[in-house]
Amino acid sequence: MLLSNATPGQIIEIVSIPDPSIRAQAIRFGLYEGAQVKCSQVIHLGPVILQNRMQEIAIGHRLAEKIQIKSVS
């Protein structure tokens, strides 16, 4: 499943971030393969808002279409 298909309130695990340069930047925000985060909001054709501990991170729609996830709950 792709991050762009996540639903608000869903707990997800990041399975794959394909681009090495994006992966390096995502690690700085605590987003890495195996990380579990909560999807707090999805804006149609806009960003996906993820909640990771005490911060919220907006992932652009195009990037969200490249990140593989799986549902935890």
BELURLIN-V984718 format. One record per residue. N is the residue number from 1. RES is the residue in one letter. SS is DSSP state (H for helix, E for strand, - for the rest). PSI is psi in whole degrees, -180 to 180 (NA if undefined). Layout:
n: {N:N}
res: {RES:RES}
ss: {SS:SS}
psi: {PSI:PSI}
//
This chain:
n: {1:2:3:4:5:6:7:8:9:10:11:12:13:14:15:16:17:18:19:20:21:22:23:24:25:26:27:28:29:30:31:32:33:34:35:36:37:38:39:40:41:42:43:44:45:46:47:48:49:50:51:52:53:54:55:56:57:58:59:60:61:62:63:64:65:66:67:68:69:70:71:72:73}
res: {M:L:L:S:N:A:T:P:G:Q:I:I:E:I:V:S:I:P:D:P:S:I:R:A:Q:A:I:R:F:G:L:Y:E:G:A:Q:V:K:C:S:Q:V:I:H:L:G:P:V:I:L:Q:N:R:M:Q:E:I:A:I:G:H:R:L:A:E:K:I:Q:I:K:S:V:S}
ss: {-:E:H:H:H:-:-:-:-:-:E:E:E:E:E:E:E:-:-:H:H:H:H:H:H:H:H:H:-:-:-:-:-:-:-:E:E:E:E:E:E:E:-:-:-:-:-:E:E:E:E:E:-:-:E:E:E:E:E:-:H:H:H:H:-:-:E:E:E:E:E:-:-}
psi: {151:151:-34:-16:4:157:148:136:-12:136:127:160:133:124:-43:132:102:-37:121:-36:-37:-39:-43:-41:-40:-36:-35:-26:8:16:109:165:123:-14:140:126:167:134:114:-26:147:121:125:122:21:-160:159:127:121:143:121:106:-116:17:155:138:130:125:121:151:-45:-41:-40:-27:-10:-12:122:135:169:150:133:-38:NA}
//
